[in-house]
Amino acid sequence: MARIGFIGLGNMGLPMVRNLLAAGHRLSAFDVAAGARQAAAAAGAGVAGSVVEAVSGVEVVITMLPEGRHVRDVYLGADGVIAAAAGDKLLVDCSTIDVATARAVSQAAAERDLEMVDAPVSCGVAGAEKATLTFMVGGEESAVARARPILEQLGATIVHTGSAGSGQAAKICN
């Protein structure tokens, strides 16, 4: 099973964390809210004290954040995912954000030789709880292939929509 860093433990993120734990993955979970970190710990996740700590020693980083500005901060900040990521990590952003931010973050990841997909979801909290989400995934074929086995444990439908940002474009149309 994979070692996963999960950032964003809100209404959607926490049920996703529970499903990944149930599938046997090891998680390092982070959120800016202490209560969210406590809930993840109660579910059995390891709790990270920062983004950098959540990214350390994992193979996959998944984010589920409220807005594009949060995604930019978490990925592009001096202490963000891309600055902290080393090796062959796969980055998966499940947030519903604007296409421009998705493309900018993906480009920054590519410049560091990191594979990334934008994979916003539909089916809401109930879908997150039941692992029946639909993922609209934008990114290179190789990154989508790496993400698919993880996403299949969180959802019922995974649709590759094209290049970086196209997952967000498909979500907007949806």
C-alpha positions in Angstrom: 0.0 0.0 0.0 1.0 3.6 -0.5 2.3 6.2 1.9 0.1 9.2 1.3 0.3 12.8 2.5 -3.2 14.3 2.7 -3.7 18.0 3.1 -7.1 19.4 3.7 -9.3 17.5 6.2 -12.6 19.2 5.9 -16.0 17.9 4.9 -14.7 16.1 1.8 -11.1 15.4 2.9 -11.7 13.6 6.2 -14.1 11.0 4.6 -11.5 10.5 1.9 -8.8 10.0 4.5 -11.0 7.4 6.2 -11.5 5.5 3.0 -7.8 5.5 2.2 -7.0 4.2 5.7 -9.7 1.4 5.3 -7.9 0.4 2.0 -4.7 -0.1 4.0 -2.7 3.0 3.1 -0.5 4.8 5.6 -1.4 8.5 5.8 0.3 11.7 7.1 -2.6 14.2 7.4 -2.4 17.9 7.8 -4.9 20.8 8.1 -4.6 24.3 9.5 -7.5 23.5 11.9 -6.4 21.6 15.0 -9.9 20.0 15.3 -9.5 18.6 11.8 -6.1 17.1 12.6 -7.6 15.6 15.8 -10.4 14.0 13.8 -7.8 12.5 11.3 -5.8 11.1 14.2 -8.9 9.6 15.7 -9.6 7.9 12.4 -6.1 6.4 12.5 -4.0 8.7 10.3 -0.6 10.0 11.3 -0.8 13.7 11.9 1.7 16.1 10.4 2.4 19.5 12.0 3.0 21.3 8.6 2.7 20.9 4.9 6.4 20.1 4.7 6.0 17.3 7.3 3.0 15.9 5.5 5.0 15.7 2.3 8.1 14.1 3.9 8.5 10.4 3.2 5.4 9.8 1.2 4.9 8.6 -2.4 1.6 10.5 -3.1 0.4 13.9 -2.0 -3.4 14.5 -2.1 -5.0 17.9 -1.5 -8.6 18.8 -1.0 -8.7 22.6 -0.4 -11.5 25.2 -0.4 -10.3 27.7 -3.1 -7.6 28.3 -5.7 -5.8 30.7 -3.4 -5.4 27.9 -0.9 -4.1 25.6 -3.6 -1.5 28.2 -4.7 -0.3 28.8 -1.1 -0.1 25.1 -0.3 1.7 24.1 -3.5 3.7 27.2 -4.4 4.6 28.7 -1.1 8.2 28.7 0.2 7.1 25.9 2.6 4.7 24.4 0.1 4.3 21.0 -1.4 6.5 21.6 -4.5 9.3 23.2 -2.6 9.3 20.2 -0.1 8.7 17.4 -2.6 11.7 15.4 -3.6 12.0 12.2 -5.6 9.2 10.6 -7.6 6.2 11.9 -5.7 2.8 12.1 -7.4 0.7 15.2 -6.7 -3.1 14.9 -6.8 -5.2 18.0 -6.3 -8.9 17.2 -5.7 -10.0 20.7 -5.0 -12.5 22.4 -7.2 -10.7 25.6 -8.3 -10.1 27.7 -11.4 -8.4 26.3 -14.5 -5.7 29.0 -14.5 -4.5 28.0 -11.0 -4.6 24.3 -11.8 -2.4 24.9 -14.9 0.0 27.2 -13.0 0.5 24.7 -10.2 0.9 21.8 -12.6 3.5 23.8 -14.6 5.4 24.5 -11.4 5.3 20.8 -10.5 6.5 19.9 -14.0 9.5 22.3 -13.7 10.6 20.3 -10.6 10.0 17.0 -12.5 7.0 16.1 -10.4 3.9 14.4 -11.9 0.6 16.1 -11.1 -3.1 15.7 -11.9 -6.0 18.0 -11.2 -8.8 15.7 -10.1 -11.9 17.6 -8.9 -14.8 15.5 -7.7 -18.6 15.4 -7.9 -21.1 13.5 -5.7 -20.5 15.6 -2.6 -19.9 14.6 1.0 -22.1 11.5 0.7 -20.0 10.4 -2.2 -16.8 11.0 -0.2 -18.2 9.0 2.7 -19.3 6.1 0.5 -16.2 6.2 -1.8 -18.5 6.8 -4.8 -17.0 10.0 -6.0 -16.6 10.9 -9.7 -13.2 12.2 -10.6 -12.6 14.4 -13.6 -8.8 14.1 -14.1 -6.5 16.4 -16.0 -2.9 15.7 -16.6 -0.4 13.6 -18.5 -1.4 10.0 -19.2 1.5 8.6 -17.1 0.4 10.7 -14.0 -3.3 9.7 -14.5 -2.2 6.0 -14.7 -0.3 6.4 -11.4 -3.2 8.2 -9.7 -5.9 5.8 -10.9 -5.4 3.0 -8.4 -5.6 5.5 -5.5 -8.6 7.3 -7.0 -10.4 4.0 -7.5 -10.4 3.5 -3.7 -12.2 6.9 -3.3 -14.6 6.8 -6.2 -16.7 4.9 -8.6 -15.8 6.8 -11.8 -12.5 8.2 -13.0 -12.6 10.1 -16.3 -9.3 11.4 -17.9 -10.4 14.6 -19.5 -7.1 15.7 -21.1 -4.1 17.9 -20.2 -3.5 19.9 -17.0 -6.5 22.0 -16.0 -8.9 20.0 -18.1 -10.3 18.3 -15.0 -11.3 21.7 -13.6 -12.8 22.7 -17.0 -14.9 19.5 -17.0 -16.0 20.1 -13.4 -17.1 23.6 -14.3 -19.1 22.3 -17.2 -20.6 19.6 -14.9 
